[in-house]
Amino acid sequence: MSIEKIKQEIKEMIIEECEKDEFTPSDIPDDVELFSPKCELELDSLDALTISMGLKKMYGVRLGDSKEFRRTVTTIEKLAEYIKNNG
């Protein structure tokens, strides 16, 4: 699976699972830090857990607790690379 397809799927999953319906995948830059004030999604630790569970369901990858997740995976780009390398 291409990295671009993974990024698109991740964005769609985040929008759906975190109930951010006012956004589209194209609204989420690949390089913005997901859990920073720069990210318009305004994700929190509950969202990190939701995203982590969604990744496990979609790709079979598992990350630790939400703090570890937020430290390990900071952008869509890095998340897609992690999935490609660990999925």
C-alpha positions in Angstrom: 0.0 0.0 0.0 1.4 3.4 -0.9 2.2 6.0 1.8 -0.2 8.4 0.1 -3.1 5.9 0.4 -2.2 5.3 4.1 -2.2 9.1 4.8 -5.6 9.5 3.1 -7.1 6.6 5.2 -5.6 8.0 8.4 -7.1 11.4 7.8 -10.5 9.9 7.0 -10.4 7.7 10.1 -9.4 10.7 12.3 -12.3 12.8 11.0 -14.8 10.0 11.5 -13.6 8.5 14.8 -12.9 11.8 16.5 -16.2 13.3 15.2 -14.5 16.2 13.3 -17.1 16.2 10.5 -16.5 19.9 9.8 -13.1 18.9 8.3 -12.1 17.1 5.1 -8.9 15.1 4.6 -7.5 17.9 2.5 -7.9 20.3 5.5 -5.3 18.2 7.4 -1.7 19.0 6.4 0.6 16.0 6.4 3.3 17.8 8.4 1.3 19.6 11.1 1.8 18.3 14.6 -1.6 16.7 15.4 -1.6 17.4 19.1 -0.3 21.0 19.0 -2.1 24.3 19.0 -1.1 24.6 15.3 -3.5 21.8 14.4 -7.0 23.0 13.8 -8.5 19.6 14.8 -7.9 20.5 18.5 -7.2 16.8 19.4 -6.9 15.8 23.0 -5.8 12.7 24.9 -9.2 11.0 24.4 -8.7 11.6 20.7 -5.3 10.0 20.9 -6.8 6.9 22.4 -9.6 6.9 19.8 -7.0 7.2 17.0 -4.8 4.5 18.5 -7.8 2.1 18.6 -8.7 3.0 15.1 -5.2 2.2 13.9 -5.2 -1.1 15.6 -8.5 -2.0 13.9 -7.5 -0.7 10.5 -3.8 -1.8 10.3 -3.2 -4.1 13.3 -0.6 -1.8 14.7 -0.6 -1.1 18.4 0.9 1.9 20.3 1.2 2.2 24.0 -0.7 4.6 26.2 -2.0 8.0 24.8 1.1 9.9 26.1 3.4 7.5 24.3 1.3 7.7 21.2 1.4 11.5 21.2 5.2 11.4 21.6 5.8 8.7 19.0 3.4 9.9 16.3 3.3 13.7 15.8 2.2 14.2 12.2 0.2 12.3 9.5 3.4 11.8 7.6 5.2 10.1 10.6 2.1 8.1 11.4 1.9 6.8 7.9 5.6 5.9 7.9 5.1 4.1 11.3 2.2 2.1 9.8 4.1 1.3 6.6 7.1 0.1 8.7 5.2 -1.7 11.5 1.9 -2.8 9.9 
